[in-house]
Amino acid sequence: MPGPNYGHMGDHTETVQVDYDPRRMTYAQLLDLFWESHQPSRQSWSRQYLNAIFFHSEEQRLLASASRAAVAQRIGRAVKTEVAPLRSFTMAEDYHQKHTLKRDQVLRNEMIRIYPNPRDFVNSTAVSRLNGYAGGYGSDEQLAREIDSLGLSAGGMKRLAELVRR
């Protein structure tokens, strides 16, 4: 039976592509993190919001399939999350990029000052970190370890600390 076609924009799936350093985190560890933050038994309600892991290689396919099977065994019910080959990936439009951060004028302006080119803004690890903090992810301890490396002014640091303490 042929698999679904994930590459057409009329039948697209909104997803996130994760770039990671395999010297710092293995693909298996990345899968573990995925499963911790995902509801594997939830049925997808549309192709646009499909629950899936898209793999780039045979090794990733094998690891993702094995981790899916292990999760099914652990939870004792069917896992609805698909494991499928990545056929293509299209970056979301600018207005979708770092959406949570963009709603905070102080932090958005700080990052646009540092990354005036929209592509640099989207690709910045610092911008991604701030977007996560703005979305309510991260702790005071994490922020204390990295706040000096984010390139923020004193006002930006103060605003970020306020967000994390909420």
C-alpha positions as a Markdown table, in Angstrom:
| # | Residue | x | y | z |
|---|---|---|---|---|
| 1 | Met | 0.0 | 0.0 | 0.0 |
| 2 | Pro | 1.5 | 3.4 | -1.0 |
| 3 | Gly | 2.2 | 5.8 | 1.9 |
| 4 | Pro | 0.7 | 9.2 | 2.2 |
| 5 | Asn | 2.2 | 12.1 | 0.3 |
| 6 | Tyr | 3.6 | 14.7 | 2.7 |
| 7 | Gly | 5.2 | 17.0 | 0.2 |
| 8 | His | 2.3 | 18.9 | -1.4 |
| 9 | Met | 1.3 | 22.3 | 0.1 |
| 10 | Gly | -2.4 | 21.6 | -0.6 |
| 11 | Asp | -2.0 | 18.5 | 1.6 |
| 12 | His | 0.7 | 19.7 | 3.9 |
| 13 | Thr | 1.6 | 18.9 | 7.5 |
| 14 | Glu | 2.8 | 21.6 | 9.8 |
| 15 | Thr | 5.9 | 20.5 | 11.5 |
| 16 | Val | 9.1 | 21.5 | 13.2 |
| 17 | Gln | 12.5 | 20.5 | 11.8 |
| 18 | Val | 15.0 | 20.1 | 14.6 |
| 19 | Asp | 18.7 | 20.8 | 14.0 |
| 20 | Tyr | 20.8 | 19.2 | 16.6 |
| 21 | Asp | 24.5 | 18.4 | 17.3 |
| 22 | Pro | 24.9 | 14.6 | 17.6 |
| 23 | Arg | 28.1 | 15.2 | 19.7 |
| 24 | Arg | 25.9 | 16.7 | 22.4 |
| 25 | Met | 22.7 | 14.7 | 22.0 |
| 26 | Thr | 22.0 | 11.5 | 20.1 |
| 27 | Tyr | 19.1 | 10.9 | 17.9 |
| 28 | Ala | 17.8 | 8.3 | 20.4 |
| 29 | Gln | 17.9 | 11.0 | 23.1 |
| 30 | Leu | 16.1 | 13.4 | 20.9 |
| 31 | Leu | 13.4 | 10.8 | 20.4 |
| 32 | Asp | 13.1 | 10.3 | 24.1 |
| 33 | Leu | 12.6 | 14.1 | 24.5 |
| 34 | Phe | 10.0 | 14.0 | 21.8 |
| 35 | Trp | 8.0 | 11.3 | 23.4 |
| 36 | Glu | 8.2 | 13.0 | 26.8 |
| 37 | Ser | 6.5 | 16.1 | 25.3 |
| 38 | His | 4.0 | 14.4 | 23.0 |
| 39 | Gln | 0.7 | 12.5 | 23.5 |
| 40 | Pro | 1.3 | 9.4 | 21.4 |
| 41 | Ser | -2.1 | 7.8 | 21.7 |
| 42 | Arg | -4.0 | 10.9 | 20.4 |
| 43 | Gln | -5.5 | 10.6 | 17.0 |
| 44 | Ser | -4.5 | 13.3 | 14.4 |
| 45 | Trp | -7.6 | 15.2 | 13.5 |
| 46 | Ser | -6.3 | 16.3 | 10.1 |
| 47 | Arg | -3.4 | 15.9 | 7.7 |
| 48 | Gln | -2.3 | 19.5 | 8.5 |
| 49 | Tyr | -1.8 | 18.6 | 12.2 |
| 50 | Leu | -0.6 | 15.0 | 11.7 |
| 51 | Asn | 1.3 | 13.4 | 14.7 |
| 52 | Ala | 4.4 | 12.2 | 13.0 |
| 53 | Ile | 8.2 | 11.7 | 13.2 |
| 54 | Phe | 9.7 | 12.3 | 9.8 |
| 55 | Phe | 13.0 | 10.6 | 9.2 |
| 56 | His | 15.9 | 11.5 | 7.0 |
| 57 | Ser | 17.8 | 8.1 | 6.8 |
| 58 | Glu | 17.3 | 4.4 | 7.3 |
| 59 | Glu | 19.1 | 4.6 | 10.6 |
| 60 | Gln | 16.6 | 7.3 | 11.8 |
| 61 | Arg | 13.7 | 5.2 | 10.6 |
| 62 | Leu | 14.9 | 2.2 | 12.5 |
| 63 | Leu | 15.5 | 4.2 | 15.7 |
| 64 | Ala | 12.1 | 6.0 | 15.4 |
| 65 | Ser | 10.2 | 2.8 | 14.8 |
| 66 | Ala | 11.9 | 1.1 | 17.7 |
| 67 | Ser | 11.2 | 4.0 | 20.1 |
| 68 | Arg | 7.5 | 4.1 | 18.9 |
| 69 | Ala | 7.2 | 0.4 | 19.7 |
| 70 | Ala | 8.8 | 0.9 | 23.1 |
| 71 | Val | 6.3 | 3.7 | 23.9 |
| 72 | Ala | 3.4 | 1.5 | 22.8 |
| 73 | Gln | 4.6 | -1.2 | 25.1 |
| 74 | Arg | 5.1 | 1.2 | 28.0 |
| 75 | Ile | 1.7 | 2.9 | 27.8 |
| 76 | Gly | -0.1 | -0.3 | 26.9 |
| 77 | Arg | -2.1 | 1.0 | 24.0 |
| 78 | Ala | -1.8 | 1.9 | 20.3 |
| 79 | Val | 0.5 | 4.8 | 19.4 |
| 80 | Lys | -1.1 | 6.9 | 16.7 |
| 81 | Thr | 2.1 | 8.9 | 15.9 |
| 82 | Glu | 3.3 | 7.9 | 12.4 |
| 83 | Val | 6.9 | 7.3 | 11.4 |
| 84 | Ala | 7.3 | 8.5 | 7.8 |
| 85 | Pro | 10.0 | 9.6 | 5.4 |
| 86 | Leu | 10.6 | 13.3 | 5.0 |
| 87 | Arg | 9.8 | 14.1 | 1.4 |
| 88 | Ser | 10.4 | 17.8 | 1.6 |
| 89 | Phe | 10.5 | 20.6 | 4.1 |
| 90 | Thr | 9.3 | 24.2 | 3.5 |
| 91 | Met | 10.0 | 26.9 | 6.0 |
| 92 | Ala | 6.9 | 28.7 | 7.3 |
| 93 | Glu | 6.2 | 32.2 | 6.2 |
| 94 | Asp | 8.0 | 35.0 | 8.2 |
| 95 | Tyr | 4.8 | 35.9 | 10.1 |
| 96 | His | 4.8 | 32.3 | 11.6 |
| 97 | Gln | 8.4 | 32.4 | 12.6 |
| 98 | Lys | 9.2 | 33.0 | 16.4 |
| 99 | His | 5.6 | 34.0 | 16.8 |
| 100 | Thr | 5.6 | 34.0 | 20.6 |
| 101 | Leu | 8.7 | 36.2 | 20.9 |
| 102 | Lys | 7.4 | 38.7 | 18.3 |
| 103 | Arg | 4.4 | 39.4 | 20.7 |
| 104 | Asp | 6.8 | 40.8 | 23.3 |
| 105 | Gln | 7.9 | 44.2 | 21.9 |
| 106 | Val | 10.9 | 44.6 | 24.2 |
| 107 | Leu | 12.5 | 41.2 | 23.4 |
| 108 | Arg | 11.5 | 41.3 | 19.7 |
| 109 | Asn | 13.2 | 44.7 | 19.3 |
| 110 | Glu | 16.3 | 43.4 | 21.1 |
| 111 | Met | 16.7 | 40.5 | 18.7 |
| 112 | Ile | 15.9 | 42.5 | 15.6 |
| 113 | Arg | 18.7 | 44.9 | 16.7 |
| 114 | Ile | 21.1 | 42.0 | 16.8 |
| 115 | Tyr | 19.7 | 40.1 | 13.8 |
| 116 | Pro | 18.2 | 42.7 | 11.4 |
| 117 | Asn | 18.2 | 40.2 | 8.5 |
| 118 | Pro | 15.0 | 38.1 | 8.7 |
| 119 | Arg | 16.9 | 34.8 | 7.8 |
| 120 | Asp | 19.5 | 35.5 | 10.5 |
| 121 | Phe | 16.6 | 36.2 | 13.0 |
| 122 | Val | 14.9 | 32.9 | 12.2 |
| 123 | Asn | 18.1 | 30.9 | 12.3 |
| 124 | Ser | 19.5 | 32.4 | 15.5 |
| 125 | Thr | 19.8 | 30.0 | 18.5 |
| 126 | Ala | 19.4 | 33.0 | 20.8 |
| 127 | Val | 16.2 | 34.0 | 19.2 |
| 128 | Ser | 14.9 | 30.4 | 19.5 |
| 129 | Arg | 15.8 | 30.3 | 23.1 |
| 130 | Leu | 14.0 | 33.6 | 23.8 |
| 131 | Asn | 11.0 | 32.4 | 21.9 |
| 132 | Gly | 10.9 | 29.3 | 24.2 |
| 133 | Tyr | 11.2 | 31.5 | 27.3 |
| 134 | Ala | 8.5 | 33.8 | 26.0 |
| 135 | Gly | 6.3 | 30.8 | 25.6 |
| 136 | Gly | 6.7 | 29.8 | 29.2 |
| 137 | Tyr | 9.4 | 27.1 | 28.8 |
| 138 | Gly | 12.5 | 27.3 | 30.9 |
| 139 | Ser | 13.4 | 27.8 | 34.5 |
| 140 | Asp | 15.1 | 30.5 | 36.5 |
| 141 | Glu | 18.1 | 28.2 | 36.8 |
| 142 | Gln | 18.4 | 27.7 | 33.1 |
| 143 | Leu | 18.1 | 31.4 | 32.5 |
| 144 | Ala | 20.7 | 32.2 | 35.1 |
| 145 | Arg | 23.1 | 29.9 | 33.3 |
| 146 | Glu | 22.6 | 31.4 | 29.9 |
| 147 | Ile | 21.3 | 34.9 | 30.1 |
| 148 | Asp | 24.7 | 36.5 | 29.6 |
| 149 | Ser | 25.2 | 34.6 | 26.3 |
| 150 | Leu | 22.0 | 35.8 | 24.7 |
| 151 | Gly | 23.2 | 39.3 | 23.7 |
| 152 | Leu | 20.5 | 41.2 | 25.6 |
| 153 | Ser | 20.8 | 44.7 | 27.0 |
| 154 | Ala | 20.2 | 45.3 | 30.7 |
| 155 | Gly | 16.6 | 46.1 | 29.9 |
| 156 | Gly | 16.2 | 43.0 | 27.8 |
| 157 | Met | 17.6 | 40.8 | 30.5 |
| 158 | Lys | 15.2 | 42.4 | 33.0 |
| 159 | Arg | 12.2 | 41.8 | 30.7 |
| 160 | Leu | 13.3 | 38.1 | 30.1 |
| 161 | Ala | 13.7 | 37.5 | 33.8 |
| 162 | Glu | 10.1 | 38.9 | 34.3 |
| 163 | Leu | 8.7 | 36.5 | 31.8 |
| 164 | Val | 10.4 | 33.5 | 33.3 |
| 165 | Arg | 9.2 | 34.3 | 36.8 |
| 166 | Arg | 5.5 | 34.5 | 35.7 |
